[in-house]
Amino acid sequence: MEFVMGNRTLQINQPTVLRILQIINDYKDDHHYLSHLIADGEEVYDQFESYLEKHVQEIKKLVVVTKTVDEFIDTNLQLAKNYLIKAIPLLSELSQSFYQAPLSGDWHTLNDLFTGIEWLGKMEHAVEQTKKKPIGWSSLKESLAQIQQQLKEMEIALKNKDQVLIADLLQYEMLPLFMQLAESINRMSVGEKHP
């Protein structure tokens, strides 16, 4: 296997998942973050170990893409911002659907919303692991904590099949929190971090 990471290229005979992860961890430092892998042209953004376990013997070329911590944080904040730009109008539309009679597509959209919230939580956790935080990070954390609290209320509404409560939570709780979260991200100084 040809292994490329930064400006280093190695030839690994009889590659193992453990060996590959060891090389990646030896190369990384406090200033770099594993962004993704490119295995024979296929980009892999998560569950690296699981992917490698399934494909390690067949991969001919593995490129490990790292980013600086600043690049990693800025990229994730931009992704979150883009997600919120799309999600905010959907929340209002979705709430209206639940006030009436939600169709199967509305339930799928609600599920997508939960998936997006899960991703936001993972993004927060990943940034929390870095030594730098964007200026204004605490307001983002607070907004996400409030969103998580509302998910507990949403779970009750879903268990009770209370479509009006689901609509109310979307319209009067989640929508303002998503707007607050978007504003928090917009106020953050991209590129400026607390040490």
C-alpha positions as CSV (number, residue, x, y, z in Angstrom):
1,M,0.0,0.0,0.0
2,E,1.2,3.5,-0.9
3,F,0.6,5.7,2.2
4,V,0.6,9.5,1.8
5,M,0.4,11.9,4.6
6,G,1.5,15.5,4.2
7,N,4.8,15.5,2.4
8,R,5.6,11.9,3.5
9,T,5.1,8.9,1.3
10,L,5.6,5.4,2.6
11,Q,5.3,2.0,1.1
12,I,3.5,-0.3,3.6
13,N,3.9,-4.0,3.0
14,Q,1.2,-6.1,4.6
15,P,-0.7,-3.2,6.0
16,T,-2.8,-3.6,9.2
17,V,-5.4,-1.2,10.7
18,L,-3.3,-0.9,13.8
19,R,-0.2,0.0,11.9
20,I,-2.0,2.6,9.8
21,L,-3.6,4.2,12.8
22,Q,-0.3,4.2,14.6
23,I,1.4,6.1,11.7
24,I,-1.4,8.6,11.6
25,N,-1.2,9.2,15.3
26,D,2.6,9.6,15.2
27,Y,2.3,12.2,12.5
28,K,-0.5,14.2,14.0
29,D,0.3,16.8,16.7
30,D,-1.6,19.4,18.7
31,H,-1.8,21.7,15.7
32,H,-3.2,19.2,13.2
33,Y,-6.5,17.3,13.0
34,L,-7.4,14.3,10.9
35,S,-9.8,15.6,8.2
36,H,-10.5,12.6,6.1
37,L,-9.0,9.7,4.2
38,I,-8.8,9.1,0.4
39,A,-8.7,5.4,-0.3
40,D,-8.1,4.7,-4.0
41,G,-9.9,7.9,-4.8
42,E,-12.8,7.4,-2.4
43,E,-13.2,10.0,0.3
44,V,-14.0,8.8,3.8
45,Y,-15.0,11.4,6.4
46,D,-15.8,9.3,9.5
47,Q,-15.6,5.8,11.0
48,F,-12.0,5.5,9.7
49,E,-11.2,2.4,11.7
50,S,-14.3,0.6,10.6
51,Y,-13.7,1.5,7.0
52,L,-10.1,0.4,7.2
53,E,-11.0,-2.9,8.8
54,K,-13.2,-3.7,5.9
55,H,-10.9,-2.6,3.1
56,V,-7.3,-2.5,4.4
57,Q,-6.1,-5.5,2.3
58,E,-7.5,-4.1,-1.0
59,I,-6.5,-0.4,-0.7
60,K,-3.6,0.4,-3.0
61,K,-3.2,4.1,-2.2
62,L,-4.2,5.7,1.0
63,V,-4.0,9.5,1.4
64,V,-4.5,11.0,4.8
65,V,-5.7,14.6,4.8
66,T,-5.0,16.7,7.8
67,K,-6.0,20.2,8.6
68,T,-4.6,22.7,11.1
69,V,-6.8,23.1,14.1
70,D,-7.9,26.6,12.8
71,E,-8.8,25.1,9.4
72,F,-10.7,22.3,11.1
73,I,-12.7,24.7,13.3
74,D,-13.4,27.2,10.5
75,T,-14.5,24.4,8.1
76,N,-16.9,23.0,10.7
77,L,-18.3,26.4,11.6
78,Q,-18.9,27.0,7.9
79,L,-20.6,23.7,7.5
80,A,-22.8,24.4,10.5
81,K,-23.7,27.8,9.1
82,N,-24.6,26.3,5.7
83,Y,-26.7,23.7,7.5
84,L,-28.6,26.3,9.5
85,I,-29.2,28.4,6.5
86,K,-31.1,25.5,5.0
87,A,-32.7,24.2,8.2
88,I,-34.2,27.4,9.5
89,P,-36.8,27.9,6.7
90,L,-37.6,24.1,6.8
91,L,-38.4,24.3,10.5
92,S,-41.2,26.8,9.9
93,E,-42.6,24.8,7.0
94,L,-42.3,21.6,8.9
95,S,-44.2,23.0,11.9
96,Q,-47.0,24.1,9.6
97,S,-47.2,20.5,8.2
98,F,-47.5,19.1,11.7
99,Y,-50.2,21.5,12.6
100,Q,-52.2,20.0,9.8
101,A,-51.6,16.4,8.8
102,P,-48.0,15.5,8.3
103,L,-47.2,13.3,5.3
104,S,-44.5,10.6,5.2
105,G,-42.1,13.1,3.7
106,D,-42.6,15.4,6.7
107,W,-41.6,12.6,9.0
108,H,-38.5,12.0,6.9
109,T,-37.7,15.7,7.1
110,L,-38.1,15.6,10.9
111,N,-35.7,12.6,11.0
112,D,-33.2,14.6,8.8
113,L,-33.5,17.4,11.4
114,F,-32.6,15.0,14.2
115,T,-29.6,13.8,12.1
116,G,-28.5,17.4,11.6
117,I,-28.7,18.1,15.3
118,E,-26.7,15.0,16.0
119,W,-24.0,16.2,13.6
120,L,-24.0,19.6,15.3
121,G,-23.4,17.8,18.6
122,K,-20.5,15.8,17.1
123,M,-19.0,19.0,15.7
124,E,-19.2,20.7,19.1
125,H,-17.6,17.6,20.8
126,A,-14.8,17.6,18.2
127,V,-14.0,21.3,18.6
128,E,-14.2,20.8,22.4
129,Q,-11.2,18.4,22.1
130,T,-9.0,21.1,20.5
131,K,-6.9,23.4,22.5
132,K,-8.3,26.5,20.7
133,K,-11.9,27.7,20.7
134,P,-13.4,30.4,18.5
135,I,-14.2,33.6,20.2
136,G,-17.8,33.4,21.2
137,W,-17.7,29.6,21.5
138,S,-19.6,29.6,24.8
139,S,-22.7,31.0,23.2
140,L,-22.7,28.2,20.6
141,K,-22.4,25.6,23.4
142,E,-25.3,27.2,25.3
143,S,-27.5,27.2,22.2
144,L,-26.7,23.6,21.5
145,A,-27.4,22.6,25.1
146,Q,-30.9,24.3,24.8
147,I,-31.5,22.4,21.6
148,Q,-30.6,19.1,23.3
149,Q,-33.1,20.0,26.1
150,Q,-35.8,20.6,23.5
151,L,-35.1,17.2,21.9
152,K,-36.1,15.6,25.2
153,E,-39.5,17.4,25.0
154,M,-39.7,16.3,21.3
155,E,-39.1,12.7,22.3
156,I,-42.1,12.9,24.7
157,A,-44.3,14.4,21.9
158,L,-43.2,11.7,19.5
159,K,-44.0,8.9,22.0
160,N,-47.4,10.4,22.6
161,K,-47.9,11.0,18.8
162,D,-48.8,14.6,19.7
163,Q,-48.5,16.3,16.3
164,V,-49.6,19.7,17.7
165,L,-46.9,19.6,20.4
166,I,-44.4,18.6,17.8
167,A,-45.4,21.6,15.7
168,D,-45.3,23.9,18.7
169,L,-41.9,22.7,19.7
170,L,-40.6,23.2,16.1
171,Q,-42.1,26.6,15.7
172,Y,-41.7,28.1,19.2
173,E,-38.7,26.3,20.6
174,M,-36.5,24.9,18.0
175,L,-36.8,27.6,15.4
176,P,-35.7,30.4,17.8
177,L,-32.9,28.3,19.1
178,F,-31.7,27.5,15.5
179,M,-31.8,31.2,14.8
180,Q,-29.9,32.0,18.0
181,L,-27.3,29.3,17.0
182,A,-26.9,30.8,13.6
183,E,-26.4,34.2,15.1
184,S,-23.8,32.8,17.5
185,I,-21.9,31.4,14.6
186,N,-22.1,34.6,12.6
187,R,-20.7,36.6,15.5
188,M,-17.8,34.3,15.9
189,S,-14.5,35.7,14.6
190,V,-13.4,33.2,12.0
191,G,-9.7,32.6,12.3
192,E,-9.6,34.2,15.8
193,K,-9.3,31.7,18.6
194,H,-8.8,31.7,22.3
195,P,-5.5,29.9,23.1
